Amino acid sequence: MEQIGGPAHEARGRNDADEDGGRGRKRQARGRQDRGGQEKVIKIDELKSRLPHLVSLHNKAREAAKDLSSAVKAVAEKSGLLATVVRKAVVAKAGDSFDEKAKEAEQLELVFGEIKPQVQ
């Protein structure tokens, strides 16, 4: 846990005086606000009880990202396409932006077809 005023805090160019106008008081943690702008009561037990599950989800997401990256590289290698092209196609197909990305690709093809590097 980072202490306010410690080396990591100072490395970002801030200190306690920045937070309270130089009066030397420690800054208080601020929570989320409700619709009326009032700070919500912080319930740390909610985090404690769900933290193992959240950590598990995080680890699964990280592992899935590695698996996706490996699969994209393998498909790129076998297809002769750039890995970035394969990844963009996967992301577009998985989301709602496939038609939009296809139109964007057509326009890029047009632009790059018309604007060719000049040979000197």
VOSETOR-500176 format. One record per atom (N, C-alpha, C): residue number from 0; residue in one letter; chain; atom name; z negated, x, y negated. Coordinates in steps of 0.1 Angstrom, whole numbers. Example, Ala and Ser with C-alpha at 12.3 -4.5 7.8 and 13.67 -1.06 7.14 Angstrom:
BEGIN
+-------+-------+------+------+-------+-------+-------+
: kolmi : nutor : guro : tise :     z :     x :     y :
+-------+-------+------+------+-------+-------+-------+
:     0 :     A :    A :    N :   -78 :   132 :    57 :
:     0 :     A :    A :   CA :   -78 :   123 :    45 :
:     0 :     A :    A :    C :   -78 :   132 :    33 :
:     1 :     S :    A :    N :   -71 :   128 :    22 :
:     1 :     S :    A :   CA :   -71 :   137 :    11 :
:     1 :     S :    A :    C :   -79 :   129 :     0 :
+-------+-------+------+------+-------+-------+-------+
END
This chain:
BEGIN
+-------+-------+------+------+-------+-------+-------+
: kolmi : nutor : guro : tise :     z :     x :     y :
+-------+-------+------+------+-------+-------+-------+
:     0 :     M :    A :    N :     0 :     8 :    12 :
:     0 :     M :    A :   CA :     0 :     0 :     0 :
:     0 :     M :    A :    C :     0 :     9 :   -12 :
:     1 :     E :    A :    N :     8 :     6 :   -22 :
:     1 :     E :    A :   CA :    10 :    14 :   -34 :
:     1 :     E :    A :    C :    -2 :    11 :   -44 :
:     2 :     Q :    A :    N :    -8 :    21 :   -49 :
:     2 :     Q :    A :   CA :   -17 :    19 :   -59 :
:     2 :     Q :    A :    C :   -11 :    19 :   -73 :
:     3 :     I :    A :    N :   -14 :    11 :   -82 :
:     3 :     I :    A :   CA :    -9 :    11 :   -95 :
:     3 :     I :    A :    C :   -14 :    23 :  -102 :
:     4 :     G :    A :    N :    -5 :    31 :  -108 :
:     4 :     G :    A :   CA :    -8 :    43 :  -115 :
:     4 :     G :    A :    C :    -7 :    55 :  -107 :
:     5 :     G :    A :    N :    -4 :    54 :   -94 :
:     5 :     G :    A :   CA :    -2 :    65 :   -85 :
:     5 :     G :    A :    C :    11 :    72 :   -87 :
:     6 :     P :    A :    N :    14 :    82 :   -79 :
:     6 :     P :    A :   CA :    26 :    90 :   -81 :
:     6 :     P :    A :    C :    39 :    82 :   -80 :
:     7 :     A :    A :    N :    39 :    72 :   -70 :
:     7 :     A :    A :   CA :    51 :    64 :   -69 :
:     7 :     A :    A :    C :    53 :    55 :   -81 :
:     8 :     H :    A :    N :    42 :    50 :   -86 :
:     8 :     H :    A :   CA :    43 :    41 :   -98 :
:     8 :     H :    A :    C :    48 :    49 :  -110 :
:     9 :     E :    A :    N :    43 :    61 :  -112 :
:     9 :     E :    A :   CA :    46 :    69 :  -123 :
:     9 :     E :    A :    C :    61 :    74 :  -122 :
:    10 :     A :    A :    N :    65 :    76 :  -109 :
:    10 :     A :    A :   CA :    79 :    81 :  -107 :
:    10 :     A :    A :    C :    89 :    71 :  -112 :
:    11 :     R :    A :    N :    86 :    58 :  -113 :
:    11 :     R :    A :   CA :    95 :    48 :  -118 :
:    11 :     R :    A :    C :    93 :    47 :  -133 :
:    12 :     G :    A :    N :    85 :    55 :  -139 :
:    12 :     G :    A :   CA :    84 :    55 :  -154 :
:    12 :     G :    A :    C :    75 :    45 :  -159 :
:    13 :     R :    A :    N :    65 :    40 :  -151 :
:    13 :     R :    A :   CA :    56 :    30 :  -156 :
:    13 :     R :    A :    C :    42 :    34 :  -154 :
:    14 :     N :    A :    N :    33 :    29 :  -161 :
:    14 :     N :    A :   CA :    19 :    31 :  -159 :
:    14 :     N :    A :    C :    11 :    18 :  -163 :
:    15 :     D :    A :    N :    -2 :    18 :  -161 :
:    15 :     D :    A :   CA :   -10 :     6 :  -165 :
:    15 :     D :    A :    C :    -8 :     3 :  -179 :
:    16 :     A :    A :    N :    -7 :    13 :  -188 :
:    16 :     A :    A :   CA :    -6 :    10 :  -202 :
:    16 :     A :    A :    C :     6 :     2 :  -206 :
:    17 :     D :    A :    N :    17 :     4 :  -198 :
:    17 :     D :    A :   CA :    29 :    -3 :  -201 :
:    17 :     D :    A :    C :    27 :   -18 :  -198 :
:    18 :     E :    A :    N :    19 :   -21 :  -189 :
:    18 :     E :    A :   CA :    17 :   -35 :  -185 :
:    18 :     E :    A :    C :     8 :   -43 :  -194 :
:    19 :     D :    A :    N :    -2 :   -37 :  -200 :
:    19 :     D :    A :   CA :   -11 :   -44 :  -208 :
:    19 :     D :    A :    C :   -12 :   -40 :  -223 :
:    20 :     G :    A :    N :    -2 :   -33 :  -227 :
:    20 :     G :    A :   CA :    -2 :   -29 :  -241 :
:    20 :     G :    A :    C :   -12 :   -18 :  -244 :
:    21 :     G :    A :    N :   -15 :   -10 :  -234 :
:    21 :     G :    A :   CA :   -23 :     2 :  -237 :
:    21 :     G :    A :    C :   -38 :     0 :  -237 :
:    22 :     R :    A :    N :   -43 :   -12 :  -232 :
:    22 :     R :    A :   CA :   -57 :   -15 :  -232 :
:    22 :     R :    A :    C :   -64 :    -9 :  -220 :
:    23 :     G :    A :    N :   -57 :    -3 :  -210 :
:    23 :     G :    A :   CA :   -63 :     3 :  -199 :
:    23 :     G :    A :    C :   -68 :    -6 :  -188 :
:    24 :     R :    A :    N :   -64 :   -18 :  -188 :
:    24 :     R :    A :   CA :   -68 :   -28 :  -177 :
:    24 :     R :    A :    C :   -58 :   -27 :  -166 :
:    25 :     K :    A :    N :   -62 :   -29 :  -154 :
:    25 :     K :    A :   CA :   -53 :   -30 :  -142 :
:    25 :     K :    A :    C :   -45 :   -43 :  -143 :
:    26 :     R :    A :    N :   -33 :   -42 :  -139 :
:    26 :     R :    A :   CA :   -24 :   -53 :  -139 :
:    26 :     R :    A :    C :   -28 :   -62 :  -127 :
:    27 :     Q :    A :    N :   -27 :   -75 :  -128 :
:    27 :     Q :    A :   CA :   -30 :   -84 :  -117 :
:    27 :     Q :    A :    C :   -17 :   -88 :  -110 :
:    28 :     A :    A :    N :   -18 :   -90 :   -97 :
:    28 :     A :    A :   CA :    -7 :   -94 :   -89 :
:    28 :     A :    A :    C :    -3 :  -108 :   -93 :
:    29 :     R :    A :    N :    10 :  -111 :   -94 :
:    29 :     R :    A :   CA :    14 :  -124 :   -98 :
:    29 :     R :    A :    C :    21 :  -131 :   -86 :
:    30 :     G :    A :    N :    19 :  -144 :   -84 :
:    30 :     G :    A :   CA :    25 :  -151 :   -73 :
:    30 :     G :    A :    C :    37 :  -159 :   -77 :
:    31 :     R :    A :    N :    42 :  -166 :   -68 :
:    31 :     R :    A :   CA :    53 :  -175 :   -71 :
:    31 :     R :    A :    C :    48 :  -186 :   -80 :
:    32 :     Q :    A :    N :    58 :  -193 :   -87 :
:    32 :     Q :    A :   CA :    54 :  -203 :   -96 :
:    32 :     Q :    A :    C :    59 :  -217 :   -90 :
:    33 :     D :    A :    N :    52 :  -227 :   -93 :
:    33 :     D :    A :   CA :    57 :  -241 :   -89 :
:    33 :     D :    A :    C :    66 :  -246 :  -100 :
:    34 :     R :    A :    N :    71 :  -258 :   -98 :
:    34 :     R :    A :   CA :    81 :  -263 :  -108 :
:    34 :     R :    A :    C :    75 :  -265 :  -122 :
:    35 :     G :    A :    N :    62 :  -266 :  -123 :
:    35 :     G :    A :   CA :    56 :  -267 :  -136 :
:    35 :     G :    A :    C :    53 :  -254 :  -143 :
:    36 :     G :    A :    N :    57 :  -243 :  -136 :
:    36 :     G :    A :   CA :    54 :  -230 :  -142 :
:    36 :     G :    A :    C :    41 :  -224 :  -139 :
:    37 :     Q :    A :    N :    32 :  -231 :  -131 :
:    37 :     Q :    A :   CA :    19 :  -227 :  -128 :
:    37 :     Q :    A :    C :    20 :  -217 :  -116 :
:    38 :     E :    A :    N :    12 :  -207 :  -116 :
:    38 :     E :    A :   CA :    12 :  -198 :  -104 :
:    38 :     E :    A :    C :     6 :  -205 :   -92 :
:    39 :     K :    A :    N :    12 :  -203 :   -81 :
:    39 :     K :    A :   CA :     7 :  -209 :   -69 :
:    39 :     K :    A :    C :    -4 :  -200 :   -64 :
:    40 :     V :    A :    N :   -13 :  -207 :   -56 :
:    40 :     V :    A :   CA :   -24 :  -200 :   -50 :
:    40 :     V :    A :    C :   -18 :  -191 :   -39 :
:    41 :     I :    A :    N :   -22 :  -179 :   -38 :
:    41 :     I :    A :   CA :   -17 :  -170 :   -28 :
:    41 :     I :    A :    C :   -25 :  -172 :   -15 :
:    42 :     K :    A :    N :   -19 :  -174 :    -4 :
:    42 :     K :    A :   CA :   -25 :  -177 :     9 :
:    42 :     K :    A :    C :   -21 :  -166 :    18 :
:    43 :     I :    A :    N :   -28 :  -155 :    18 :
:    43 :     I :    A :   CA :   -24 :  -143 :    25 :
:    43 :     I :    A :    C :   -25 :  -145 :    41 :
:    44 :     D :    A :    N :   -33 :  -155 :    45 :
:    44 :     D :    A :   CA :   -33 :  -159 :    59 :
:    44 :     D :    A :    C :   -20 :  -164 :    64 :
:    45 :     E :    A :    N :   -12 :  -170 :    56 :
:    45 :     E :    A :   CA :     1 :  -175 :    60 :
:    45 :     E :    A :    C :    10 :  -163 :    64 :
:    46 :     L :    A :    N :     9 :  -153 :    56 :
:    46 :     L :    A :   CA :    17 :  -141 :    59 :
:    46 :     L :    A :    C :    11 :  -134 :    72 :
:    47 :     K :    A :    N :    -2 :  -132 :    72 :
:    47 :     K :    A :   CA :    -8 :  -126 :    84 :
:    47 :     K :    A :    C :    -4 :  -133 :    97 :
:    48 :     S :    A :    N :    -4 :  -146 :    97 :
:    48 :     S :    A :   CA :    -2 :  -153 :   109 :
:    48 :     S :    A :    C :    13 :  -153 :   114 :
:    49 :     R :    A :    N :    22 :  -151 :   104 :
:    49 :     R :    A :   CA :    36 :  -151 :   107 :
:    49 :     R :    A :    C :    43 :  -137 :   107 :
:    50 :     L :    A :    N :    35 :  -127 :   103 :
:    50 :     L :    A :   CA :    41 :  -114 :   102 :
:    50 :     L :    A :    C :    47 :  -108 :   115 :
:    51 :     P :    A :    N :    40 :  -110 :   126 :
:    51 :     P :    A :   CA :    46 :  -105 :   139 :
:    51 :     P :    A :    C :    59 :  -111 :   142 :
:    52 :     H :    A :    N :    60 :  -124 :   139 :
:    52 :     H :    A :   CA :    73 :  -131 :   142 :
:    52 :     H :    A :    C :    84 :  -126 :   132 :
:    53 :     L :    A :    N :    80 :  -124 :   120 :
:    53 :     L :    A :   CA :    90 :  -119 :   110 :
:    53 :     L :    A :    C :    95 :  -105 :   113 :
:    54 :     V :    A :    N :    85 :   -97 :   117 :
:    54 :     V :    A :   CA :    89 :   -83 :   121 :
:    54 :     V :    A :    C :    98 :   -83 :   133 :
:    55 :     S :    A :    N :    96 :   -92 :   143 :
:    55 :     S :    A :   CA :   104 :   -93 :   154 :
:    55 :     S :    A :    C :   118 :   -98 :   150 :
:    56 :     L :    A :    N :   119 :  -107 :   141 :
:    56 :     L :    A :   CA :   132 :  -112 :   136 :
:    56 :     L :    A :    C :   140 :  -101 :   129 :
:    57 :     H :    A :    N :   132 :   -93 :   121 :
:    57 :     H :    A :   CA :   138 :   -82 :   114 :
:    57 :     H :    A :    C :   144 :   -72 :   124 :
:    58 :     N :    A :    N :   136 :   -68 :   134 :
:    58 :     N :    A :   CA :   141 :   -59 :   144 :
:    58 :     N :    A :    C :   153 :   -64 :   151 :
:    59 :     K :    A :    N :   153 :   -77 :   155 :
:    59 :     K :    A :   CA :   165 :   -82 :   161 :
:    59 :     K :    A :    C :   177 :   -82 :   152 :
:    60 :     A :    A :    N :   175 :   -85 :   139 :
:    60 :     A :    A :   CA :   187 :   -85 :   130 :
:    60 :     A :    A :    C :   192 :   -71 :   128 :
:    61 :     R :    A :    N :   183 :   -61 :   128 :
:    61 :     R :    A :   CA :   187 :   -47 :   127 :
:    61 :     R :    A :    C :   195 :   -43 :   139 :
:    62 :     E :    A :    N :   191 :   -47 :   151 :
:    62 :     E :    A :   CA :   197 :   -43 :   163 :
:    62 :     E :    A :    C :   211 :   -50 :   164 :
:    63 :     A :    A :    N :   211 :   -63 :   160 :
:    63 :     A :    A :   CA :   224 :   -71 :   160 :
:    63 :     A :    A :    C :   234 :   -64 :   150 :
:    64 :     A :    A :    N :   229 :   -59 :   139 :
:    64 :     A :    A :   CA :   238 :   -52 :   129 :
:    64 :     A :    A :    C :   244 :   -40 :   135 :
:    65 :     K :    A :    N :   236 :   -32 :   143 :
:    65 :     K :    A :   CA :   241 :   -20 :   150 :
:    65 :     K :    A :    C :   251 :   -24 :   160 :
:    66 :     D :    A :    N :   249 :   -35 :   168 :
:    66 :     D :    A :   CA :   258 :   -39 :   178 :
:    66 :     D :    A :    C :   271 :   -44 :   171 :
:    67 :     L :    A :    N :   271 :   -51 :   160 :
:    67 :     L :    A :   CA :   283 :   -55 :   153 :
:    67 :     L :    A :    C :   291 :   -43 :   148 :
:    68 :     S :    A :    N :   284 :   -34 :   143 :
:    68 :     S :    A :   CA :   290 :   -22 :   138 :
:    68 :     S :    A :    C :   297 :   -14 :   149 :
:    69 :     S :    A :    N :   291 :   -13 :   160 :
:    69 :     S :    A :   CA :   297 :    -6 :   172 :
:    69 :     S :    A :    C :   309 :   -14 :   176 :
:    70 :     A :    A :    N :   308 :   -27 :   177 :
:    70 :     A :    A :   CA :   319 :   -35 :   182 :
:    70 :     A :    A :    C :   331 :   -35 :   172 :
:    71 :     V :    A :    N :   328 :   -35 :   159 :
:    71 :     V :    A :   CA :   339 :   -34 :   149 :
:    71 :     V :    A :    C :   346 :   -21 :   150 :
:    72 :     K :    A :    N :   339 :   -10 :   152 :
:    72 :     K :    A :   CA :   345 :     3 :   153 :
:    72 :     K :    A :    C :   354 :     4 :   166 :
:    73 :     A :    A :    N :   349 :    -2 :   177 :
:    73 :     A :    A :   CA :   356 :    -2 :   189 :
:    73 :     A :    A :    C :   370 :    -9 :   188 :
:    74 :     V :    A :    N :   369 :   -21 :   182 :
:    74 :     V :    A :   CA :   381 :   -29 :   180 :
:    74 :     V :    A :    C :   391 :   -22 :   170 :
:    75 :     A :    A :    N :   385 :   -16 :   160 :
:    75 :     A :    A :   CA :   394 :    -9 :   150 :
:    75 :     A :    A :    C :   401 :     3 :   157 :
:    76 :     E :    A :    N :   393 :    10 :   166 :
:    76 :     E :    A :   CA :   399 :    21 :   173 :
:    76 :     E :    A :    C :   411 :    17 :   182 :
:    77 :     K :    A :    N :   408 :     6 :   190 :
:    77 :     K :    A :   CA :   418 :     1 :   199 :
:    77 :     K :    A :    C :   430 :    -6 :   192 :
:    78 :     S :    A :    N :   428 :   -12 :   181 :
:    78 :     S :    A :   CA :   438 :   -19 :   174 :
:    78 :     S :    A :    C :   446 :   -11 :   164 :
:    79 :     G :    A :    N :   441 :     0 :   160 :
:    79 :     G :    A :   CA :   447 :     9 :   150 :
:    79 :     G :    A :    C :   445 :     4 :   136 :
:    80 :     L :    A :    N :   436 :    -6 :   134 :
:    80 :     L :    A :   CA :   433 :   -11 :   121 :
:    80 :     L :    A :    C :   421 :    -3 :   115 :
:    81 :     L :    A :    N :   419 :    -3 :   102 :
:    81 :     L :    A :   CA :   408 :     3 :    96 :
:    81 :     L :    A :    C :   395 :    -6 :   100 :
:    82 :     A :    A :    N :   384 :     1 :   102 :
:    82 :     A :    A :   CA :   372 :    -7 :   105 :
:    82 :     A :    A :    C :   368 :   -17 :    94 :
:    83 :     T :    A :    N :   371 :   -13 :    81 :
:    83 :     T :    A :   CA :   368 :   -22 :    70 :
:    83 :     T :    A :    C :   376 :   -35 :    71 :
:    84 :     V :    A :    N :   388 :   -33 :    75 :
:    84 :     V :    A :   CA :   397 :   -45 :    76 :
:    84 :     V :    A :    C :   392 :   -54 :    87 :
:    85 :     V :    A :    N :   388 :   -48 :    99 :
:    85 :     V :    A :   CA :   383 :   -56 :   110 :
:    85 :     V :    A :    C :   370 :   -63 :   105 :
:    86 :     R :    A :    N :   361 :   -56 :    99 :
:    86 :     R :    A :   CA :   349 :   -62 :    94 :
:    86 :     R :    A :    C :   351 :   -74 :    84 :
:    87 :     K :    A :    N :   360 :   -72 :    75 :
:    87 :     K :    A :   CA :   363 :   -82 :    65 :
:    87 :     K :    A :    C :   369 :   -94 :    72 :
:    88 :     A :    A :    N :   377 :   -92 :    82 :
:    88 :     A :    A :   CA :   383 :  -104 :    90 :
:    88 :     A :    A :    C :   372 :  -111 :    97 :
:    89 :     V :    A :    N :   363 :  -104 :   103 :
:    89 :     V :    A :   CA :   352 :  -111 :   110 :
:    89 :     V :    A :    C :   343 :  -119 :   100 :
:    90 :     V :    A :    N :   340 :  -113 :    89 :
:    90 :     V :    A :   CA :   331 :  -119 :    79 :
:    90 :     V :    A :    C :   338 :  -132 :    74 :
:    91 :     A :    A :    N :   351 :  -131 :    71 :
:    91 :     A :    A :   CA :   359 :  -142 :    66 :
:    91 :     A :    A :    C :   359 :  -153 :    76 :
:    92 :     K :    A :    N :   362 :  -150 :    88 :
:    92 :     K :    A :   CA :   363 :  -160 :    99 :
:    92 :     K :    A :    C :   350 :  -166 :   102 :
:    93 :     A :    A :    N :   339 :  -159 :   101 :
:    93 :     A :    A :   CA :   326 :  -164 :   104 :
:    93 :     A :    A :    C :   321 :  -173 :    93 :
:    94 :     G :    A :    N :   326 :  -171 :    81 :
:    94 :     G :    A :   CA :   322 :  -179 :    69 :
:    94 :     G :    A :    C :   332 :  -189 :    66 :
:    95 :     D :    A :    N :   331 :  -194 :    54 :
:    95 :     D :    A :   CA :   340 :  -204 :    49 :
:    95 :     D :    A :    C :   351 :  -199 :    40 :
:    96 :     S :    A :    N :   353 :  -186 :    40 :
:    96 :     S :    A :   CA :   362 :  -179 :    30 :
:    96 :     S :    A :    C :   375 :  -174 :    36 :
:    97 :     F :    A :    N :   378 :  -178 :    49 :
:    97 :     F :    A :   CA :   390 :  -173 :    55 :
:    97 :     F :    A :    C :   403 :  -175 :    47 :
:    98 :     D :    A :    N :   405 :  -188 :    43 :
:    98 :     D :    A :   CA :   417 :  -191 :    35 :
:    98 :     D :    A :    C :   417 :  -183 :    22 :
:    99 :     E :    A :    N :   406 :  -182 :    16 :
:    99 :     E :    A :   CA :   405 :  -175 :     3 :
:    99 :     E :    A :    C :   408 :  -160 :     5 :
:   100 :     K :    A :    N :   403 :  -154 :    15 :
:   100 :     K :    A :   CA :   405 :  -140 :    18 :
:   100 :     K :    A :    C :   420 :  -138 :    22 :
:   101 :     A :    A :    N :   426 :  -147 :    29 :
:   101 :     A :    A :   CA :   440 :  -146 :    33 :
:   101 :     A :    A :    C :   449 :  -146 :    20 :
:   102 :     K :    A :    N :   446 :  -155 :    11 :
:   102 :     K :    A :   CA :   453 :  -156 :    -2 :
:   102 :     K :    A :    C :   451 :  -143 :   -10 :
:   103 :     E :    A :    N :   439 :  -138 :   -10 :
:   103 :     E :    A :   CA :   436 :  -125 :   -17 :
:   103 :     E :    A :    C :   444 :  -114 :   -11 :
:   104 :     A :    A :    N :   445 :  -113 :     3 :
:   104 :     A :    A :   CA :   453 :  -103 :     9 :
:   104 :     A :    A :    C :   468 :  -104 :     6 :
:   105 :     E :    A :    N :   473 :  -116 :     6 :
:   105 :     E :    A :   CA :   487 :  -118 :     2 :
:   105 :     E :    A :    C :   490 :  -113 :   -12 :
:   106 :     Q :    A :    N :   481 :  -116 :   -21 :
:   106 :     Q :    A :   CA :   483 :  -112 :   -35 :
:   106 :     Q :    A :    C :   482 :   -96 :   -36 :
:   107 :     L :    A :    N :   472 :   -90 :   -29 :
:   107 :     L :    A :   CA :   471 :   -76 :   -29 :
:   107 :     L :    A :    C :   484 :   -69 :   -23 :
:   108 :     E :    A :    N :   490 :   -75 :   -13 :
:   108 :     E :    A :   CA :   502 :   -70 :    -7 :
:   108 :     E :    A :    C :   513 :   -71 :   -18 :
:   109 :     L :    A :    N :   514 :   -82 :   -25 :
:   109 :     L :    A :   CA :   524 :   -83 :   -36 :
:   109 :     L :    A :    C :   522 :   -73 :   -46 :
:   110 :     V :    A :    N :   509 :   -71 :   -51 :
:   110 :     V :    A :   CA :   506 :   -61 :   -61 :
:   110 :     V :    A :    C :   510 :   -47 :   -57 :
:   111 :     F :    A :    N :   505 :   -43 :   -45 :
:   111 :     F :    A :   CA :   508 :   -30 :   -40 :
:   111 :     F :    A :    C :   522 :   -28 :   -37 :
:   112 :     G :    A :    N :   529 :   -38 :   -33 :
:   112 :     G :    A :   CA :   544 :   -37 :   -31 :
:   112 :     G :    A :    C :   551 :   -35 :   -43 :
:   113 :     E :    A :    N :   547 :   -40 :   -54 :
:   113 :     E :    A :   CA :   554 :   -39 :   -67 :
:   113 :     E :    A :    C :   550 :   -26 :   -75 :
:   114 :     I :    A :    N :   537 :   -23 :   -73 :
:   114 :     I :    A :   CA :   532 :   -11 :   -81 :
:   114 :     I :    A :    C :   531 :     0 :   -71 :
:   115 :     K :    A :    N :   541 :     8 :   -69 :
:   115 :     K :    A :   CA :   541 :    19 :   -60 :
:   115 :     K :    A :    C :   539 :    32 :   -67 :
:   116 :     P :    A :    N :   532 :    41 :   -61 :
:   116 :     P :    A :   CA :   530 :    54 :   -68 :
:   116 :     P :    A :    C :   543 :    61 :   -70 :
:   117 :     Q :    A :    N :   545 :    67 :   -82 :
:   117 :     Q :    A :   CA :   557 :    73 :   -85 :
:   117 :     Q :    A :    C :   557 :    88 :   -80 :
:   118 :     V :    A :    N :   568 :    91 :   -73 :
:   118 :     V :    A :   CA :   569 :   105 :   -68 :
:   118 :     V :    A :    C :   574 :   114 :   -79 :
:   119 :     Q :    A :    N :   568 :   125 :   -80 :
:   119 :     Q :    A :   CA :   572 :   134 :   -91 :
:   119 :     Q :    A :    C :   580 :   146 :   -86 :
+-------+-------+------+------+-------+-------+-------+
END
